[in-house]
């Protein structure tokens, strides 16, 4: 896992613990399967170029993700 993404995941997990008293598991995209995808809420970090799961599901979503942009249903957002 890229160190920057790992640091982001740890930050999100820490905030979730403080704000919602919730526990999380941090997994690399190559370490889980469709069961995890079906049974858990996921926060996917990294674009389709860096995350296997994002790459698999991106084609079914009404959005495009770029390095500094997000396009949802054809409308650009920064």
ABEGO torsion letter per residue (X at the ends): XBAAAAAAAAAAAAAAAAAAGBBBBBBBAAABBAAAAAABBBBBBEBAAABAAAAAAAAABABBBBAABBBBGGBBBX
